[in-house]
Amino acid sequence: MSLHTSLKRAEKSGRFRSVWKRAERIKWLLEKGLKKDELPIYGLPKIKIVKMKATKKSKAKQAEEKTESGKSS
C-alpha cells in the first residue's frame, strides 16, 4: 500500500508554507534576539510569513530603461 500524497514530506513538495512548525518559530525568534529564557513554554507568538512575487517588466519598459541609461552615460 502506498502513502497518500497529502501525507508526504513538506520539503519534497516544494510549495510555500505559510505556517511554521514550533522548532522553526523558535529558531526565528532566537535569530531576532529573543533570549531562550524569555520564550514562553506555551503560546509562542505567531509569525506572519509574506511571500514576495517578482513581476516581469514589459518589453516597452525595458526598452525605455535602455534608452534612458544610454542617454545618462
N, C-alpha and C positions, 0 to 999 in steps of 0.2 A: 504494500500500500504506500502511496506517495504522500508527501507533505503538501498540504493545501497552500496555494500561492500567497494567501494573506498571512500565513504564519512564517514565511521565510524571513531571513535576517534583513534588517533595515539597511545595513551597509551595502548589501548586494543590489538593492533596488535602485539606488542612485537618485531617488527622489528627495526633494527638500522636505525636511521635517520641521514643523513649526512648534513641536513640543519636545523639550529636552528631558532626559532621564535625570534622576536625582544626582548621580555622580557628575554628570555634565554641568548641572547648575552649580554644584559646589565648586567644581574646578573653575568656572567662570567667575564666581563670587570671590574666590581666593586670588585670582589674577587681577581683579579690580581693587584689591586692597583690603577686603574684609578679612579679619583675623579668624582663625579656626575656632577660637574660644567664643567669638561673638555669634557664630552660626547657631540658629535655633535648631533643636532636635526635630521639632515638628513645624510645619508651616513655613517652609522656605519661600522666599519671595519669588513671584512669577517673573520670568524674564521674557520680554517681547522680542521675538526674532523677526527681523524685517529682511526680506529678500529683495534686492535691487535688481531690476532687469534693465540691461543696457539696450538702448534703441539704436537702430542703424540710421545713419544720416542718408538723406535722399541724394541722388546724383546731382541735382541742381545746387544743393547747399555745399556739396563737396567741390563743385566747380567754382562757386563763389569764393570759397575759402582759398582755393589755389590762386585765383586771380588777385585776391587781397594780399596774400602772402608774397606774391610776386611783385606787387607794387611797393610794399614796405621795404623790400630788400634793396 
